[in-house]
Amino acid sequence: MVEFVKDGATGMEKVLLREPGGATAQIHLYGGHVTSWKNEKGEEMLFLSSKAIFRPPKAIRGGIPVCFPQFGGFGALEQHGFARNRMWTVDPNPPPPPPFAGTGPNKPYIDLVLKPADDELKIWPHNFELYQRVMLGFHGELTSIIRVRNTDNKPFTFTFALHTYLSVSDISEVRIEGLETLDFLDNLRDKERLTEQGDAITFDSEVDRIYMGTPTKIAVIDHEKKRTFVLKKEGLPDAVVWNPWEKKAKAMADFGDDEYKHMLCLEAAAVEKPITLKPGEEWKARQEISAVPSSYFSGQLDPCKVLNG
């Protein structure tokens, strides 16, 4: 089911997707921004700050912001680009609907598009079309399919990220597997290039890293909730890992002082090697997030099987 509604609290237009098994997703047209993803039990999988500001020009704090045409850069552009705080529209000419396996109704999905207005052209003088299909799978998995098309008469270069905020029980009890032994740029050390030494990433202080040449599958194991998030990605070779920890959380007006304990950003990205499109060319990427019941301590799930499966 696909339903178009207005948010009662903010008046903003949003889209609700409901999968027959009970999973749901909510996408605000402001930012083309996924702000909720719930499993069949109604449990929220994404973090959204209680202090999030649903008002331009501020980007919504939480969910899955779309970072384009840059991630982490500075200059005339906003740090993470302008796509996350502009109004998207429903694509009037979407691609054919996705195929589905087995019986039952089609997967619920919505196609959105962002094209530059005069304000964007003043700060980034390139004509483009940015498309996003958000889709719920038969098992409640959340998929974002991204396309960027160069509609200009000259090449342009960009970086990109899906700034996914996952909801976790306690950041101190979470580990990420799949990034061990990889090189990363440490944003807390002026982008110094280092190599991951641990057998997994765990958290006891602020983390802000860009891992490069990452695998297509990464697992986030939440011991307390006995849940593992599996992030699968295509066309997005990098992965950003971020948690602001206590000091930085208190410095953000749109972030609760203690909310850092219950969130983790794991972001599929293309940052190290910017993408260049010639006129008429198109770039595609895909991210799928699923959540499976697991308990690392009990041995019910071997994280390596999740990554290799």
N, C-alpha and C positions, 0 to 999 in steps of 0.2 A: 504494500500500500504506500502511496505517495500523497502527502497532504500539504497544502500551502496554508500557512496561518500567520497571524501577527502575534508577536510576543506580548503578553498582557502587561508585563512590567516595563518594557522598553519601547513598545510600539514598532519594533523592527520586524521586517518580514523574515520568515524562516520556513524551512522545508522539513517535514517529518517523514522519515522512512520507517516502515514497520515490516519486519520479516515474519512470515507465518508462524515460525517457532517462538516468537515473542521478542526477539532482539529489536532494538530501535536505534536510530541515529537522528540527530538534529543538526541542521546546517543553516546558519545565518547567511543571508545574501550579503550582508555587510562583511567584507573580507573573504567571501566564499569559504566561510569558517565553520568547520565541524565543531560544535560546542558540547555535544553529548553523544555517547555511545554506550548503550546498556545491553547487558546480556539477557537471556530469556528469563532470568530470575528478577530482572529489574535492577541489577547491581550496576552502578556507574563505573565505567572502565577508564574514563578520561578525567583528568583534574581540571577544574574550573575554579578560579579564585573567588571567594566570597566577596572580594572587593573589586572584581572585574568591572571595568567601565564600558558600558555599551553605548558609547557616544563618540562620534567623530570629533577630532581626528585620532583618538586613542585606539590602538589595537586592543582586541579582547584578550585578557590575560588568562590563558588556558586553552584547552581543546587542541585544535590543530591549525594554527596560523599558517598561511601560505607566504613564504618569504621569496619575493621576486621583485625586481630583477637583481637583487643582491642579498647576500647573507653575511652579516658581520662587517660590512664595509662602512665607510664614512664618506664625507664630501657633501655634494649637493643633495644626494639621495639620503633618505632615512636609513638608519643602521641596517634594518632588515627589509629594505625596499618598501614599496607603497601598496602592493597587492593586498596586504592584510588589513588595510584601513581604507579601502575604496569599496564602492557598492558594485557588486557583480549582478549579472542578469541571467535569467534562464536562457540557455542556448536555444534559439528558435530552429536551428538546423542541426540537431545532434547526429552523431554516427548511428548506425543500426544498433538496436538493443543487443546486449551481450547474450551469447548462447547460454543455455542452462542444461545441466545434466539431470537425468532422471525425470520423475514426474512432479507435478505440483506447479504452482504459479511461478512466474518469472521473478528473478531477483529484483527487489525494489532499488531504484537508482534515480539520480538526478544529474542533469548536465548543466553546468554553469559556465559562463564566459566573462572575461574581463578584457575590454579594449581601452586604449588610452584616450583620455579626455585632454582638454587644453592644459590643465594643471600638470598632468603627467608629462606631456610633451615639452613643457617648459624646462623641466628638470632632467628628463631622460628623452631626448629627441629621436625616438624610434617608434615606428608603427608596428604593432604586434597584436596577436590574439592569444590569450592565455585561457586554456580550457581545463576544466576539472570535472570528471565524473566521480561521484561518490556513490558507493554501492554496498549493500549488505548481502552477504552470502547466505547459503542455506544453513550454515552452522553458526551464523551470527558474526562471521568475520567482516571487518570493515576494510574496504578497498578504496583507494584514491588513484585515479588514472589521470595523469597530467599530460597536456600537449601545449607546446609553445610554437607558434608559427610566426615567421618573419614576413610581414606584409609590407615592408618598406622597400625602398630601392637601393638600400645599402646594408652591409652586414652589421650585426650588433652582437655584443658579448654580454653574458649574464652568469650569475651564480644563483643557486636555488636550494631551498630546504623546506621540508614539511616539519614544522616546529612542534612535534607531537608531545603533549604533556600527558603522561600516564599517571593514573591514580594508584598509589601504593599504600600499604598499611603503615609502614615505618621505614623511612629511607635507610636507617641503620641496619635493617634486616633484609635488604635487597641486594642482589648481585646480578651483574650482566655477564653473560658468557657468549663467546664468539669473537671477541676483540683482543684476546690475549696475543702477545708477541708482536702486535702491530705498532707502527709508528703513529704518533699523534702530535698535533700542534697544541701547546698548552697556552690558552688565552690568559691564564693567570701569571704567565711568565713571558709576556710579550711575544707570544706565538713561538716559543722555543720548541724545536723538534726533539721529541723524546720517544722512547720505546716502552710499551706496556710490559711490565715485568711480572705481574701477578698472574695466577691461574684464572682469575676473574676480577671484575671491577667491583669494589665495595666502597661504602661511603661513610666517612667520619668527619668531613669538612667540605668546603666549597669545591666543586668540580666544574670546569668549563674547558672541554677538549674537543678537537676535531680529529677523529680517527680516519686514516686514509687507506684506500684499497681494501675496504671491508667486505666480508662475505655477504652473500645474498640473504642469509638468515642470521638473526641475532636473537638471543633469548634473555628475557628479564625475569628473574626468579624471585617471587615475593613469598618468603618463608611463612610469614604469619597468616597470609590469606590463602596459603596453599594453592597459589595460582602462578602460572607462567605465561607471560606475554611472548608471543613469537612474532617478530617483525620480519617480513619478507619484502625484498625490494629489487627493482630492476631499473637500470639507467641512472641510479643514484649511488655512486661508488663510495661516498664518504658517510660517516655517521658522527653526529654531534651528541655529546653527553653533557648534560648540564643540571646542576642543582645549586641554587644560590646560597644555601645555608643561612645561618641565623642573622649575621650582620647585614648582608645584602638584602635579605627578605625584609628586614625592618626599614630599610632605606627606600623601598618601593611603595608608592602610595596605593597602587592597585594590587597589593599582595599582602595577605595576612601575616603577622609576625611569626607565627608558628606553622604556617602552611607548607613551608619547605619540607617538613617531616613527612608529608603525605603526597609528594609529587616527585616525578623524575622525567626529565626531557630526554628522549632518545629520538634523534631526528635523522631521517634519511635525507641525504644532501649531495649536492655536487658543488663543492667549494674549492678544493685544491686546484683543480684544472677547470677554469671557466669554459663555458660552452659558447661557441661562436656559430651563428646561423647566417648563411647567405640569403639574399632575397628569395622568397618562395620556399625555403627549407623549413622543416618541422622537427622538433625534438620531442621525444616521448619518455615518460617515466611512470613507474607504478609502485605503490606501497600497499601491502596488505598486513593488517594486524589481527591476530587471533588470540584468544585466551583459553588456556586449557587447565583443568584442575591438576594440581601437582603438589608434591611435598618433597623438597630436596632431601630433608632429613630422613624421611621414612623410606626412601628408595622407590616410591611409586613412579617416579619419573627420572630417567637419566637425561640430563640436559643435552648431552652429546647426541642422543637419538633424536631429540627435537631439532637440533641444528642440522643433522645429516638426513633427516627423514624427508 
